[in-house]
Amino acid sequence: MAAGNGTAAQLTPSAAQAFQGYVADVEARLVRQHAKTQHAQAKTYPAALDGRSGGGNQWEGDLMPGEVRTEPVNGGTRQLDGALLHHWRGMAIIPGATAKDMVALLRGRLPGHSAPEIASSRVLADDGETATLGVRFQKQVVIAIVIDAEYKVEAKLTGDGRGYGVSRGTHFWQVDDPGTERERRRPEGDDDGFLWRLNSYWSFVQAREGLDIECEAVSLTRDVPRGLGWLLSPIVANLPRELLESTMTATRKALTEIAATEASR
């Protein structure tokens, strides 16, 4: 069964507005957390300072160098008008990596930051403050999915081996017949709804064990209409988490390779 065969959806204005309101709250929280971590002396993940139920980081002292873990935030998924909002968090410790290398990686200035789901990635523009990246996602789940996206990316050091990165998706187009003469992009928000929005919020700090990195990914997909659960549920339920996991793993791999290269010089 091909994408587009009876799976069409449409992004509603109310769902788009709800997503914007949600990420505005996330960004406000992260601003507060980054302000606190600038004065923190002990190793801590920024999210541990605020926003976790019960307080404190459940992984503090438990996450091993080189390991990647993910967890749902606020239940992971919430229902909107014809859409699902997904919020996941990933963490890792990268031995030998530096905050400076992380900034360069996020801005697309270093090779190797490519997850298996990313068919291509290129810098479209960079004014020194904000980079515009063009990315093509491809994923084979129950069906083949190809999506072109554009992101505005900011990544900066905040001093003392700390920094942050923000990647906000500005455009998402589902692609039909990719790689052929018939290739075309569907209108934004009027497609199969596998990925309508995706923002990623990175926080990182250098510690004795290496570079602590954290990413919160907030995405928007279609919901699952009655009768199509067998087709759509494995996609919309798992795609946001799988994209975060593969991105974290690719980031770990790239930073590890960069650290090894710099150590050998």
One Martini backbone bead per residue (centre of mass of N, CA, C, O) as a GRO file, in nm:
protein
  265
    1MET     BB    1   0.093   0.037   0.025
    2ALA     BB    2   0.067   0.361  -0.052
    3ALA     BB    3   0.120   0.668  -0.011
    4GLY     BB    4  -0.208   0.826  -0.028
    5ASN     BB    5  -0.398   0.568   0.013
    6GLY     BB    6  -0.634   0.690   0.222
    7THR     BB    7  -0.437   0.905   0.423
    8ALA     BB    8  -0.539   1.175   0.422
    9ALA     BB    9  -0.465   1.507   0.553
   10GLN     BB   10  -0.522   1.802   0.779
   11LEU     BB   11  -0.409   2.091   0.898
   12THR     BB   12  -0.517   2.266   1.161
   13PRO     BB   13  -0.523   2.571   1.304
   14SER     BB   14  -0.554   2.471   1.601
   15ALA     BB   15  -0.309   2.279   1.601
   16ALA     BB   16  -0.095   2.487   1.524
   17GLN     BB   17  -0.149   2.672   1.771
   18ALA     BB   18  -0.096   2.462   1.993
   19PHE     BB   19   0.196   2.412   1.921
   20GLN     BB   20   0.300   2.702   1.962
   21GLY     BB   21   0.220   2.717   2.261
   22TYR     BB   22   0.391   2.480   2.362
   23VAL     BB   23   0.678   2.575   2.264
   24ALA     BB   24   0.673   2.838   2.424
   25ASP     BB   25   0.687   2.697   2.700
   26VAL     BB   26   0.946   2.540   2.654
   27GLU     BB   27   1.130   2.786   2.596
   28ALA     BB   28   1.088   2.929   2.866
   29ARG     BB   29   1.202   2.703   3.041
   30LEU     BB   30   1.487   2.691   2.908
   31VAL     BB   31   1.575   2.973   2.981
   32ARG     BB   32   1.574   2.923   3.284
   33GLN     BB   33   1.771   2.681   3.287
   34HIS     BB   34   2.017   2.822   3.156
   35ALA     BB   35   2.048   3.035   3.377
   36LYS     BB   36   2.112   2.828   3.602
   37THR     BB   37   2.357   2.664   3.467
   38GLN     BB   38   2.567   2.899   3.460
   39HIS     BB   39   2.593   2.854   3.802
   40ALA     BB   40   2.664   2.568   3.793
   41GLN     BB   41   2.894   2.317   3.921
   42ALA     BB   42   2.753   2.068   3.879
   43LYS     BB   43   2.658   1.795   3.728
   44THR     BB   44   2.392   1.871   3.489
   45TYR     BB   45   2.092   1.863   3.356
   46PRO     BB   46   1.883   2.103   3.265
   47ALA     BB   47   1.607   1.943   3.317
   48ALA     BB   48   1.666   1.886   3.628
   49LEU     BB   49   1.591   2.188   3.733
   50ASP     BB   50   1.322   2.156   3.552
   51GLY     BB   51   1.006   1.984   3.482
   52ARG     BB   52   1.025   1.753   3.686
   53SER     BB   53   0.885   1.522   3.852
   54GLY     BB   54   1.011   1.560   4.186
   55GLY     BB   55   1.275   1.617   4.094
   56GLY     BB   56   1.541   1.562   3.952
   57ASN     BB   57   1.771   1.321   3.818
   58GLN     BB   58   1.729   0.986   3.745
   59TRP     BB   59   2.028   0.967   3.584
   60GLU     BB   60   2.209   1.051   3.792
   61GLY     BB   61   2.487   0.833   3.785
   62ASP     BB   62   2.365   0.619   3.548
   63LEU     BB   63   2.478   0.734   3.299
   64MET     BB   64   2.677   0.622   3.051
   65PRO     BB   65   2.930   0.648   2.861
   66GLY     BB   66   2.780   0.641   2.531
   67GLU     BB   67   2.496   0.658   2.619
   68VAL     BB   68   2.145   0.624   2.517
   69ARG     BB   69   1.846   0.808   2.613
   70THR     BB   70   1.484   0.788   2.646
   71GLU     BB   71   1.185   1.003   2.703
   72PRO     BB   72   0.891   1.102   2.802
   73VAL     BB   73   0.693   1.403   2.789
   74ASN     BB   74   0.398   1.448   2.912
   75GLY     BB   75   0.342   1.136   2.801
   76GLY     BB   76   0.442   1.214   2.482
   77THR     BB   77   0.114   1.230   2.408
   78ARG     BB   78  -0.129   1.449   2.246
   79GLN     BB   79  -0.445   1.565   2.178
   80LEU     BB   80  -0.580   1.716   1.897
   81ASP     BB   81  -0.704   1.864   1.614
   82GLY     BB   82  -0.625   1.607   1.411
   83ALA     BB   83  -0.380   1.561   1.620
   84LEU     BB   84  -0.033   1.501   1.733
   85LEU     BB   85   0.159   1.554   2.021
   86HIS     BB   86   0.518   1.529   2.064
   87HIS     BB   87   0.736   1.443   2.360
   88TRP     BB   88   1.094   1.416   2.373
   89ARG     BB   89   1.386   1.281   2.551
   90GLY     BB   90   1.748   1.306   2.528
   91MET     BB   91   2.054   1.130   2.643
   92ALA     BB   92   2.419   1.198   2.677
   93ILE     BB   93   2.766   1.081   2.691
   94ILE     BB   94   3.073   1.234   2.553
   95PRO     BB   95   3.377   1.144   2.527
   96GLY     BB   96   3.592   1.424   2.445
   97ALA     BB   97   3.392   1.630   2.399
   98THR     BB   98   3.278   1.954   2.283
   99ALA     BB   99   3.100   2.242   2.270
  100LYS     BB  100   3.218   2.351   2.006
  101ASP     BB  101   3.152   2.102   1.830
  102MET     BB  102   2.846   2.110   1.875
  103VAL     BB  103   2.790   2.378   1.737
  104ALA     BB  104   2.902   2.299   1.457
  105LEU     BB  105   2.715   2.059   1.412
  106LEU     BB  106   2.435   2.205   1.432
  107ARG     BB  107   2.523   2.414   1.186
  108GLY     BB  108   2.664   2.226   0.954
  109ARG     BB  109   3.005   2.242   0.972
  110LEU     BB  110   3.002   1.928   1.008
  111PRO     BB  111   3.051   1.617   0.943
  112GLY     BB  112   2.828   1.326   1.030
  113HIS     BB  113   2.528   1.450   1.086
  114SER     BB  114   2.368   1.142   1.024
  115ALA     BB  115   2.093   0.983   1.004
  116PRO     BB  116   1.932   0.724   0.857
  117GLU     BB  117   1.674   0.920   0.786
  118ILE     BB  118   1.895   1.095   0.634
  119ALA     BB  119   1.951   1.160   0.299
  120SER     BB  120   1.984   1.484   0.338
  121SER     BB  121   2.217   1.772   0.400
  122ARG     BB  122   2.204   2.140   0.395
  123VAL     BB  123   2.330   2.459   0.355
  124LEU     BB  124   2.151   2.753   0.263
  125ALA     BB  125   2.224   2.942   0.520
  126ASP     BB  126   2.461   3.195   0.685
  127ASP     BB  127   2.489   3.480   0.920
  128GLY     BB  128   2.620   3.367   1.213
  129GLU     BB  129   2.342   3.313   1.379
  130THR     BB  130   2.171   3.173   1.139
  131ALA     BB  131   2.074   2.862   1.010
  132THR     BB  132   1.984   2.705   0.697
  133LEU     BB  133   1.828   2.389   0.658
  134GLY     BB  134   1.825   2.107   0.437
  135VAL     BB  135   1.599   1.821   0.461
  136ARG     BB  136   1.586   1.460   0.402
  137PHE     BB  137   1.345   1.229   0.473
  138GLN     BB  138   1.360   0.867   0.537
  139LYS     BB  139   1.100   0.603   0.576
  140GLN     BB  140   1.054   0.257   0.667
  141VAL     BB  141   0.769   0.102   0.751
  142VAL     BB  142   0.491   0.026   0.613
  143ILE     BB  143   0.584   0.271   0.452
  144ALA     BB  144   0.700   0.511   0.241
  145ILE     BB  145   0.886   0.805   0.357
  146VAL     BB  146   0.905   1.147   0.226
  147ILE     BB  147   1.074   1.448   0.359
  148ASP     BB  148   1.086   1.789   0.333
  149ALA     BB  149   1.303   2.029   0.509
  150GLU     BB  150   1.316   2.332   0.709
  151TYR     BB  151   1.568   2.509   0.911
  152LYS     BB  152   1.621   2.696   1.204
  153VAL     BB  153   1.951   2.759   1.342
  154GLU     BB  154   2.071   2.771   1.680
  155ALA     BB  155   2.416   2.807   1.818
  156LYS     BB  156   2.563   2.836   2.152
  157LEU     BB  157   2.768   2.978   2.379
  158THR     BB  158   2.754   3.043   2.753
  159GLY     BB  159   2.993   2.934   2.892
  160ASP     BB  160   3.184   2.708   3.046
  161GLY     BB  161   3.108   2.463   2.844
  162ARG     BB  162   2.836   2.588   2.737
  163GLY     BB  163   2.511   2.520   2.565
  164TYR     BB  164   2.296   2.572   2.271
  165GLY     BB  165   2.009   2.450   2.069
  166VAL     BB  166   1.794   2.553   1.787
  167SER     BB  167   1.533   2.374   1.600
  168ARG     BB  168   1.316   2.510   1.350
  169GLY     BB  169   1.051   2.429   1.175
  170THR     BB  170   0.923   2.581   0.857
  171HIS     BB  171   0.918   2.323   0.654
  172PHE     BB  172   0.682   2.068   0.508
  173TRP     BB  173   0.725   1.802   0.259
  174GLN     BB  174   0.572   1.574   0.085
  175VAL     BB  175   0.702   1.308  -0.123
  176ASP     BB  176   0.655   1.210  -0.447
  177ASP     BB  177   0.840   1.018  -0.634
  178PRO     BB  178   1.131   0.988  -0.554
  179GLY     BB  179   1.386   1.018  -0.801
  180THR     BB  180   1.192   1.114  -1.024
  181GLU     BB  181   1.016   1.274  -1.276
  182ARG     BB  182   0.752   1.277  -1.065
  183GLU     BB  183   0.847   1.455  -0.861
  184ARG     BB  184   0.670   1.585  -0.562
  185ARG     BB  185   0.519   1.833  -0.371
  186ARG     BB  186   0.314   1.878  -0.130
  187PRO     BB  187   0.115   2.051   0.039
  188GLU     BB  188   0.122   2.204   0.321
  189GLY     BB  189  -0.086   2.022   0.539
  190ASP     BB  190  -0.170   1.834   0.259
  191ASP     BB  191  -0.150   1.506   0.350
  192ASP     BB  192  -0.052   1.233   0.557
  193GLY     BB  193   0.077   1.347   0.841
  194PHE     BB  194   0.372   1.242   0.951
  195LEU     BB  195   0.502   1.556   0.929
  196TRP     BB  196   0.448   1.898   1.038
  197ARG     BB  197   0.640   1.909   1.299
  198LEU     BB  198   0.988   2.012   1.423
  199ASN     BB  199   1.149   2.053   1.734
  200SER     BB  200   1.482   2.128   1.867
  201TYR     BB  201   1.640   2.102   2.203
  202TRP     BB  202   1.961   2.193   2.309
  203SER     BB  203   2.184   2.069   2.571
  204PHE     BB  204   2.522   2.156   2.699
  205VAL     BB  205   2.801   2.007   2.900
  206GLN     BB  206   3.103   2.008   3.050
  207ALA     BB  207   3.266   1.723   3.193
  208ARG     BB  208   3.455   1.475   3.316
  209GLU     BB  209   3.317   1.248   3.123
  210GLY     BB  210   3.217   1.490   2.927
  211LEU     BB  211   2.953   1.546   2.710
  212ASP     BB  212   2.650   1.673   2.794
  213ILE     BB  213   2.350   1.573   2.632
  214GLU     BB  214   2.036   1.733   2.522
  215CYS     BB  215   1.703   1.646   2.381
  216GLU     BB  216   1.412   1.819   2.273
  217ALA     BB  217   1.125   1.681   2.104
  218VAL     BB  218   0.878   1.853   1.901
  219SER     BB  219   0.582   1.718   1.750
  220LEU     BB  220   0.365   1.687   1.447
  221THR     BB  221   0.078   1.488   1.378
  222ARG     BB  222  -0.142   1.293   1.297
  223ASP     BB  223  -0.399   1.112   1.347
  224VAL     BB  224  -0.612   0.817   1.406
  225PRO     BB  225  -0.833   0.685   1.221
  226ARG     BB  226  -1.085   0.497   1.178
  227GLY     BB  227  -0.954   0.197   1.013
  228LEU     BB  228  -0.617   0.296   1.016
  229GLY     BB  229  -0.444   0.174   1.251
  230TRP     BB  230  -0.273  -0.050   1.107
  231LEU     BB  231  -0.113   0.176   0.940
  232LEU     BB  232  -0.058   0.440   1.139
  233SER     BB  233   0.031   0.369   1.430
  234PRO     BB  234   0.337   0.280   1.374
  235ILE     BB  235   0.409   0.572   1.287
  236VAL     BB  236   0.295   0.800   1.485
  237ALA     BB  237   0.401   0.654   1.750
  238ASN     BB  238   0.726   0.607   1.658
  239LEU     BB  239   0.870   0.831   1.491
  240PRO     BB  240   0.959   1.045   1.703
  241ARG     BB  241   1.141   0.853   1.869
  242GLU     BB  242   1.320   0.745   1.635
  243LEU     BB  243   1.438   1.016   1.549
  244LEU     BB  244   1.575   1.080   1.817
  245GLU     BB  245   1.751   0.829   1.848
  246SER     BB  246   1.909   0.864   1.577
  247THR     BB  247   2.017   1.147   1.638
  248MET     BB  248   2.172   1.080   1.896
  249THR     BB  249   2.352   0.859   1.771
  250ALA     BB  250   2.479   1.038   1.548
  251THR     BB  251   2.599   1.247   1.742
  252ARG     BB  252   2.780   1.059   1.899
  253LYS     BB  253   2.946   0.959   1.657
  254ALA     BB  254   3.054   1.232   1.560
  255LEU     BB  255   3.190   1.326   1.829
  256THR     BB  256   3.376   1.082   1.860
  257GLU     BB  257   3.534   1.124   1.596
  258ILE     BB  258   3.634   1.408   1.657
  259ALA     BB  259   3.784   1.339   1.920
  260ALA     BB  260   3.981   1.131   1.791
  261THR     BB  261   4.112   1.324   1.589
  262GLU     BB  262   4.215   1.537   1.797
  263ALA     BB  263   4.385   1.331   1.972
  264SER     BB  264   4.586   1.250   1.718
  265ARG     BB  265   4.738   1.539   1.679
   0.00000   0.00000   0.00000
